[in-house]
């Protein structure tokens, strides 16, 4: 069979009605499934799984071929098909405009904090960046646009990229420590459960250098919790008139001023102080003002091994000091107010606290293991237009025999060959040639509810021509220098209560072709209808004439 016949057969097949019905049906199914997925799992997940998947792109390409071939097999031009030609020309223009938008367009967002200049637009693609801090060098790697976990077989120098999770949740793991430490270095971590008849709260505290996901202090309402090195627990059992503890970080010994024969005195401004001699030098302390040791000239001593702790500072408000498997607190409600040091007892390893009937339970104590949140692949969940689960991006890398997770929530900093190296997973960014400043944000709520009815941003645009003031709200975008900025969403700072505004940023080079194609669709459909109606009327008149003749 000659190439010409093969082409003619292919043209009749792809340009035929049956192929058009099949490919449009497949396209419709993709769109229906994509709509449901987008409503539950979010736009990003639907885009990765459906709209930007190569199979869906192939379906759209075949639809375009079907339209082109359906036009070609009806050549040369026939008067009765003029409307048909215009309709298909409109579809072709819409397809071309969509391709230009997909290939060269910009679709991102910019976050504006109150009175803070911003010019960085976050795009949809995920990138992994290696920042060599000492050299000022930066390497960017584009991550796969997949909906599920992807194994990556790639590397840069001694840095291997292993596994990428586009949608992840945080899973608590007690991992082995990655670095080597001195056996006497304090680095323990503990998990606790605090509860009474009405509420319960679990929490983790750590002193480990690698436990970056957790802190050593915590506030729960009026209760302040401090996690201290385990060797300090016996120090709280020491009774003294001054209620002062001195801690030697090197020898891990603690003592009271009275045990050293140091008298606690008071200055004219009613500030307590004491001093003693150590290795021929005078070491002085102001326990109610600073934990540091001072030299003879009343200057903080650099690298001093001593710290001072005044228990009097923690007697008015509820303070709980935890040392892993022990706890200390001041019980002011006892018959004789006093400091109490307790061990966790019983099968549940629990103890009663003197506040609101609370019980504290030691769930887990690890001398060296590190509590960390490791990413775990999950399906994202969307609620009210926001992702409430699976909003974490994570990449596993392998550096010098160790695996590390780099997430969109927390960058990773390592020292490689003595050089400070920072790893980040983030959205690809675009720097605008001008700056935005959010001067005011206004939000109206539905009567009787907390639901936002509308929100609008008042911004100042700094350009080469000077500052310009603009008002952006629904159906009133800002257009400047080829960019279009729409009011998209907002956020509120949990502490200050101040609002930030998020604008969607769009550059659509194919918009004109899509608008023109849509116009031709309407015009062509109207023309085709008129031609068909006229032909039917002619046939009807002809039949009537023949019947009466």
MOGI-V124839 format. One record per residue. N is the residue number from 1. RES is the residue in three letters. SS is DSSP state (a for helix, b for strand, c for the rest). OMEGA is omega in degrees with one decimal (* if undefined). Layout:
n: {N:N}
res: {RES:RES}
ss: {SS:SS}
omega: {OMEGA:OMEGA}
This chain:
n: {1:2:3:4:5:6:7:8:9:10:11:12:13:14:15:16:17:18:19:20:21:22:23:24:25:26:27:28:29:30:31:32:33:34:35:36:37:38:39:40:41:42:43:44:45:46:47:48:49:50:51:52:53:54:55:56:57:58:59:60:61:62:63:64:65:66:67:68:69:70:71:72:73:74:75:76:77:78:79:80:81:82:83:84:85:86:87:88:89:90:91:92:93:94:95:96:97:98:99:100:101:102:103:104:105:106:107:108:109:110:111:112:113:114:115:116:117:118:119:120:121:122:123:124:125:126:127:128:129:130:131:132:133:134:135:136:137:138:139:140:141:142:143:144:145:146:147:148:149:150:151:152:153:154:155:156:157:158:159:160:161:162:163:164:165:166:167:168:169:170:171:172:173:174:175:176:177:178:179:180:181:182:183:184:185:186:187:188:189:190:191:192:193:194:195:196:197:198:199:200:201:202:203:204:205:206:207:208:209:210:211:212:213:214:215:216:217:218:219:220:221:222:223:224:225:226:227:228:229:230:231:232:233:234:235:236:237:238:239:240:241:242:243:244:245:246:247:248:249:250:251:252:253:254:255:256:257:258:259:260:261:262:263:264:265:266:267:268:269:270:271:272:273:274:275:276:277:278:279:280:281:282:283:284:285:286:287:288:289:290:291:292:293:294:295:296:297:298:299:300:301:302:303:304:305:306:307:308:309:310:311:312:313:314:315:316:317:318:319:320:321:322:323:324:325:326:327:328:329:330:331:332:333:334:335:336:337:338:339:340:341:342:343:344:345:346:347:348:349:350:351:352:353:354:355:356:357:358:359:360:361:362:363:364:365:366:367:368:369:370:371:372:373:374:375:376:377:378:379:380:381:382:383:384:385:386:387:388:389:390:391:392:393:394:395:396:397:398:399:400:401:402:403:404:405:406:407:408:409:410:411:412:413:414:415:416:417:418:419:420:421:422:423:424:425:426:427:428:429:430:431:432:433:434:435:436:437:438:439:440:441:442:443:444:445:446:447:448:449:450:451:452:453:454:455:456:457:458:459:460:461:462:463:464:465:466:467:468:469:470:471:472:473:474:475:476:477:478:479:480:481:482:483:484:485:486:487:488:489:490:491:492:493:494:495:496:497:498:499:500:501:502:503:504:505:506:507:508:509:510:511:512:513:514:515:516:517:518:519:520:521:522:523:524:525:526:527:528:529:530:531:532:533:534:535:536:537:538:539:540:541:542:543:544:545:546:547:548:549}
res: {UNK:UNK:UNK:UNK:UNK:UNK:UNK:UNK:UNK:UNK:UNK:UNK:UNK:UNK:UNK:UNK:UNK:UNK:UNK:UNK:UNK:UNK:UNK:UNK:UNK:UNK:UNK:UNK:UNK:UNK:UNK:UNK:UNK:UNK:UNK:UNK:UNK:UNK:UNK:UNK:UNK:UNK:UNK:UNK:UNK:UNK:UNK:UNK:UNK:UNK:UNK:UNK:UNK:UNK:UNK:UNK:UNK:UNK:UNK:UNK:UNK:UNK:UNK:UNK:UNK:UNK:UNK:UNK:UNK:UNK:UNK:UNK:UNK:UNK:UNK:UNK:UNK:UNK:UNK:UNK:UNK:UNK:UNK:UNK:UNK:UNK:UNK:UNK:UNK:UNK:UNK:UNK:UNK:UNK:UNK:UNK:UNK:UNK:UNK:UNK:UNK:UNK:UNK:UNK:UNK:UNK:UNK:UNK:UNK:UNK:UNK:UNK:UNK:UNK:UNK:UNK:UNK:UNK:UNK:UNK:UNK:UNK:UNK:UNK:UNK:UNK:UNK:UNK:UNK:UNK:UNK:UNK:UNK:UNK:UNK:UNK:UNK:UNK:UNK:UNK:UNK:UNK:UNK:UNK:UNK:UNK:UNK:UNK:UNK:UNK:UNK:UNK:UNK:UNK:UNK:UNK:UNK:UNK:UNK:UNK:UNK:UNK:UNK:UNK:UNK:UNK:UNK:UNK:UNK:UNK:UNK:UNK:UNK:UNK:UNK:UNK:UNK:UNK:UNK:UNK:UNK:UNK:UNK:UNK:UNK:UNK:UNK:UNK:UNK:UNK:UNK:UNK:UNK:UNK:UNK:UNK:UNK:UNK:UNK:UNK:UNK:UNK:UNK:UNK:UNK:UNK:UNK:UNK:UNK:UNK:UNK:UNK:UNK:UNK:UNK:UNK:UNK:UNK:UNK:UNK:UNK:UNK:UNK:UNK:UNK:UNK:UNK:UNK:UNK:UNK:UNK:UNK:UNK:UNK:UNK:UNK:UNK:UNK:UNK:UNK:UNK:UNK:UNK:UNK:UNK:UNK:UNK:UNK:UNK:UNK:UNK:UNK:UNK:UNK:UNK:UNK:UNK:UNK:UNK:UNK:UNK:UNK:UNK:UNK:UNK:UNK:UNK:UNK:UNK:UNK:UNK:UNK:UNK:UNK:UNK:UNK:UNK:UNK:UNK:UNK:UNK:UNK:UNK:UNK:UNK:UNK:UNK:UNK:UNK:UNK:UNK:UNK:UNK:UNK:UNK:UNK:UNK:UNK:UNK:UNK:UNK:UNK:UNK:UNK:UNK:UNK:UNK:UNK:UNK:UNK:UNK:UNK:UNK:UNK:UNK:UNK:UNK:UNK:UNK:UNK:UNK:UNK:UNK:UNK:UNK:UNK:UNK:UNK:UNK:UNK:UNK:UNK:UNK:UNK:UNK:UNK:UNK:UNK:UNK:UNK:UNK:UNK:UNK:UNK:UNK:UNK:UNK:UNK:UNK:UNK:UNK:UNK:UNK:UNK:UNK:UNK:UNK:UNK:UNK:UNK:UNK:UNK:UNK:UNK:UNK:UNK:UNK:UNK:UNK:UNK:UNK:UNK:UNK:UNK:UNK:UNK:UNK:UNK:UNK:UNK:UNK:UNK:UNK:UNK:UNK:UNK:UNK:UNK:UNK:UNK:UNK:UNK:UNK:UNK:UNK:UNK:UNK:UNK:UNK:UNK:UNK:UNK:UNK:UNK:UNK:UNK:UNK:UNK:UNK:UNK:UNK:UNK:UNK:UNK:UNK:UNK:UNK:UNK:UNK:UNK:UNK:UNK:UNK:UNK:UNK:UNK:UNK:UNK:UNK:UNK:UNK:UNK:UNK:UNK:UNK:UNK:UNK:UNK:UNK:UNK:UNK:UNK:UNK:UNK:UNK:UNK:UNK:UNK:UNK:UNK:UNK:UNK:UNK:UNK:UNK:UNK:UNK:UNK:UNK:UNK:UNK:UNK:UNK:UNK:UNK:UNK:UNK:UNK:UNK:UNK:UNK:UNK:UNK:UNK:UNK:UNK:UNK:UNK:UNK:UNK:UNK:UNK:UNK:UNK:UNK:UNK:UNK:UNK:UNK:UNK:UNK:UNK:UNK:UNK:UNK:UNK:UNK:UNK:UNK:UNK:UNK:UNK:UNK:UNK:UNK:UNK:UNK:UNK:UNK:UNK:UNK:UNK:UNK:UNK:UNK:UNK:UNK:UNK:UNK:UNK:UNK:UNK:UNK:UNK:UNK:UNK:UNK:UNK:UNK:UNK:UNK:UNK:UNK:UNK:UNK:UNK:UNK:UNK:UNK:UNK:UNK:UNK:UNK:UNK:UNK:UNK:UNK:UNK:UNK}
ss: {c:c:a:a:a:a:a:a:a:a:a:a:a:a:c:c:a:a:a:a:a:a:a:a:a:a:a:a:a:a:a:a:a:a:a:a:a:a:a:a:a:c:a:a:a:a:a:a:a:a:a:c:c:a:a:a:a:a:a:a:a:a:a:a:a:a:a:a:a:a:a:a:c:c:c:c:c:c:a:a:a:a:a:a:a:a:a:a:a:a:a:a:a:a:a:a:a:a:a:a:a:a:a:a:c:b:b:b:b:b:b:b:c:b:c:c:c:b:b:b:b:b:b:b:b:b:b:b:b:b:b:b:c:c:c:c:b:b:b:b:b:b:c:c:c:c:c:c:c:b:b:b:b:b:b:b:c:c:b:b:b:b:b:b:b:b:b:b:b:b:b:b:b:b:b:c:c:c:c:c:c:c:c:c:c:c:c:c:b:b:b:b:b:b:b:c:c:c:c:b:b:b:b:b:b:b:c:c:c:c:c:c:c:c:c:c:b:b:b:b:c:c:b:b:b:b:b:c:c:a:a:a:a:a:a:a:a:c:c:c:c:c:c:b:b:b:b:b:c:c:c:c:b:b:b:c:a:a:a:a:c:c:c:c:b:b:c:c:c:c:c:b:b:b:b:b:b:b:c:c:b:b:b:b:b:c:c:c:c:c:c:c:c:b:c:c:c:c:c:b:c:c:c:c:c:b:b:b:b:b:a:a:a:a:c:c:c:c:b:b:b:b:c:c:c:b:b:b:b:b:b:c:c:c:c:c:c:b:b:b:b:b:b:c:b:c:c:c:c:b:b:b:c:c:c:c:c:c:b:b:b:b:b:b:b:b:c:c:c:b:b:b:b:b:b:b:b:c:c:c:b:b:b:c:c:b:b:b:b:c:c:b:b:b:b:b:b:b:b:c:c:b:b:b:b:b:b:c:c:c:c:b:b:b:b:b:c:c:b:b:b:b:b:b:b:b:b:b:b:b:b:b:b:b:b:b:b:b:b:b:b:b:b:b:b:c:c:c:c:c:c:b:b:b:b:b:b:b:b:b:b:b:b:c:c:b:b:b:b:b:b:b:b:c:c:b:c:b:b:b:c:c:b:b:b:b:b:b:b:b:b:b:c:c:c:c:c:c:b:b:b:b:b:b:b:b:b:c:c:c:a:a:a:a:a:a:a:a:a:a:a:a:a:a:a:a:a:a:a:a:a:a:a:a:a:a:a:a:a:a:a:a:a:a:a:a:a:a:c}
omega: {-177.2:179.3:-179.4:179.0:177.3:179.7:-179.4:178.7:178.2:179.9:179.7:-178.9:-176.9:179.8:-178.0:-176.9:-177.8:179.9:-179.5:179.9:-179.1:-174.9:176.7:177.6:177.9:178.0:180.0:178.8:176.7:-177.3:179.0:179.2:-179.9:179.6:178.8:179.3:-179.4:-177.8:-176.7:-174.6:177.3:-176.9:-177.2:179.9:178.5:178.2:-179.8:-175.0:-173.1:-164.7:-179.4:179.0:-178.7:-179.6:178.7:176.2:177.5:177.9:179.2:178.3:178.9:174.8:178.7:177.5:179.6:179.5:-178.4:-178.6:177.1:176.8:-176.3:-176.9:177.1:174.8:-3.4:-174.5:175.1:-175.0:-177.1:-178.4:-178.5:177.9:177.7:179.9:-179.0:178.0:-177.5:174.5:177.0:178.4:179.5:179.2:177.5:178.1:179.0:178.6:178.3:178.6:178.7:178.3:-179.5:-174.0:-171.3:-176.9:178.4:177.7:-176.6:-179.5:176.9:-179.6:-177.6:174.0:-177.3:174.1:178.3:-180.0:179.3:178.1:-177.6:177.5:178.2:-178.5:-173.8:-174.8:177.3:179.0:174.2:-176.9:174.9:-179.2:174.5:-169.2:-176.4:-177.0:-175.8:-177.7:-180.0:178.5:-178.8:178.8:180.0:-177.9:-178.0:178.2:-175.8:178.8:-176.3:-177.3:-178.5:173.8:-177.7:177.8:-177.4:-178.5:172.9:-173.6:-179.1:-178.0:-178.5:175.7:-170.7:-170.6:-179.6:178.3:-177.7:178.5:-173.5:172.1:-176.6:179.0:-178.9:178.8:173.0:-172.0:174.7:179.4:-175.0:-176.9:177.9:-178.2:173.8:-176.4:-177.5:-178.6:-179.2:-179.0:-177.1:-179.1:-177.7:175.2:-175.8:173.0:179.7:-175.7:167.1:-176.1:-174.4:-174.8:173.2:-179.0:174.2:-178.9:-179.5:176.4:-177.1:171.9:-175.9:-179.9:-177.8:-178.2:-174.2:-179.0:-175.7:-177.1:176.1:176.6:-176.9:175.7:176.2:-175.5:179.6:-177.5:176.9:-176.1:178.5:-179.8:-172.9:178.0:-177.3:179.9:179.4:-176.1:178.9:-179.9:-179.2:177.9:-178.8:177.6:177.0:-178.9:-177.2:-175.2:-179.8:177.7:174.2:-174.0:175.1:-175.0:-179.0:-177.3:-178.1:177.8:176.0:-179.0:175.7:177.4:-179.9:180.0:177.5:-179.2:179.9:-178.6:178.0:-177.4:-177.7:177.7:179.2:178.9:174.8:176.5:-178.2:175.7:172.7:-177.6:173.7:179.7:179.4:179.8:175.9:179.0:179.5:178.2:-178.2:-176.2:170.6:-166.4:-178.7:-177.1:-174.4:176.2:-173.1:175.2:-179.6:179.6:-176.2:179.5:178.3:173.0:179.6:-178.8:179.3:177.5:177.7:-178.2:-174.8:169.5:-179.4:-176.6:180.0:-179.4:-179.5:-178.3:-171.9:-177.8:-176.8:-178.2:179.5:175.2:177.6:179.4:-177.9:-178.5:-175.0:-178.9:175.7:179.0:177.8:178.5:177.5:-178.8:-179.1:-180.0:178.8:178.5:173.2:-177.9:-175.7:172.7:-176.5:173.6:-174.1:168.5:172.7:-171.4:175.2:-177.9:-179.9:-177.2:-175.5:176.4:176.6:177.6:-174.2:-176.6:170.2:177.7:-177.4:171.2:178.8:-178.4:175.2:-176.8:-177.6:176.5:-177.5:179.8:-175.2:-178.7:-172.2:173.0:-180.0:172.5:176.6:-179.8:177.9:-177.2:-180.0:171.6:179.3:176.1:-178.0:176.2:-179.4:176.4:-179.7:178.2:-179.4:176.9:177.7:-178.1:-177.0:172.0:-175.9:178.3:176.6:177.4:-179.7:-177.5:174.2:174.7:-178.6:173.7:178.2:173.0:172.3:-176.9:177.1:-179.7:-175.9:175.7:179.0:178.0:179.6:174.2:-177.3:-177.0:178.7:-178.3:179.6:-176.7:-178.4:179.5:179.1:168.8:-173.8:174.2:174.9:-175.6:175.7:-179.7:179.4:177.0:178.1:-175.7:174.8:168.8:176.7:-179.1:-180.0:176.9:-177.2:179.1:174.6:-178.4:176.4:-178.5:176.7:179.6:175.9:-176.1:179.9:177.0:177.7:175.1:-174.4:-176.4:172.2:-172.4:170.9:-178.5:-179.3:-176.7:177.7:180.0:-178.6:-178.5:177.7:178.5:-178.4:178.5:-176.1:176.0:-177.4:179.9:175.1:-177.7:174.2:177.7:-179.8:173.3:178.9:179.1:173.7:-177.5:179.8:172.7:-174.1:-176.8:-179.7:174.8:-178.9:179.4:-175.3:-177.0:-176.7:-177.6:-178.6:-177.3:169.9:-177.1:176.2:178.7:171.2:-175.2:-174.5:169.1:-172.7:179.9:-179.2:-175.7:-177.4:-179.7:179.7:177.1:179.5:178.4:178.4:178.1:178.1:177.1:-179.8:-179.3:-179.0:178.9:178.3:179.6:-179.0:179.1:-179.1:179.4:-179.0:179.4:-179.6:179.6:178.9:179.8:177.7:179.2:-179.1:179.3:179.2:-179.9:179.4:179.4:-179.4:-179.1:-178.4:-176.9:*}
